[in-house]
Amino acid sequence: MLVLALDTATPTLVAGLARWTPDGGAEVLAERAVPSGTKHAELLTPAIQGAVADAGLALGDVEAVVTGLGPGPFTGLRVGVVTAAAIADARGLPVVGVCSLDAIGSGARTVVTDARRKEVYWAAYDDAGRRVEGPGVVRPEEFGRGGPFVGDPAFAERLGGVVTPAEVTTAGLLRAATAQLADPVGAPLVPLYLRRPDAVPPTSVKAVTR
């Protein structure tokens, strides 16, 4: 099965193509990892097109879509989820969502990524790579758990330990999606925001005077 994998939960967006087999094997054919900051909307489609071209294939060859559901910033995360849903809906393909933190690193680890507001998103995994705690959001100084940490090394000092650099990968997304790809049930994609968006409707209406 040819799978398109997307993630926009972190400052580096990922778009990749891979051959997936029911035994959980995945051969990554092409991947674009693009430092995107807050420009996910402008950069995701070119990244998808680039990955497809790098693989020597066409978007019409894709048979399933996997997308990271976060946690991540509201706007950037929504770009990836909506794009994945639109591609799948337009072509009648199965689409599955996974926790983006599950696609970072492998084995026993605590994954940390930038949540802004001086906080980190985190999740902890056992030796088999299964998530045992999280996802959550916390100030690094208040985290109170040891590593090994993987993810964003900018938080090493505040966590009080070494953070091995690691990012979301196409292989990681497919690994996290193995069970769902084997039996896609068409569940809705529900982003893991964990916090309310920065922009919220006003609670009162200010009178306008002339």
Sequence and secondary structure as in RCSB ss.txt:
>XXXX:A:sequence
MLVLALDTATPTLVAGLARWTPDGGAEVLAERAVPSGTKHAELLTPAIQGAVADAGLALGDVEAVVTGLGPGPFT
GLRVGVVTAAAIADARGLPVVGVCSLDAIGSGARTVVTDARRKEVYWAAYDDAGRRVEGPGVVRPEEFGRGGPFV
GDPAFAERLGGVVTPAEVTTAGLLRAATAQLADPVGAPLVPLYLRRPDAVPPTSVKAVTR
>XXXX:A:secstr
 EEEEEE SSSEEEEEEEEE TTS EEEEEEEEEE TT HHHHHHHHHHHHHHHTT  GGG  EEEEE  S  HH
HHHHHHHHHHHHHHHHT  EEEE GGGGSS SSEEEEEEEETTEEEEEEE TTS EEEEEEEE GGG      EE
E GGGHHHHTS EEE    HHHHHHHTHHHHHS           S  S    SS      
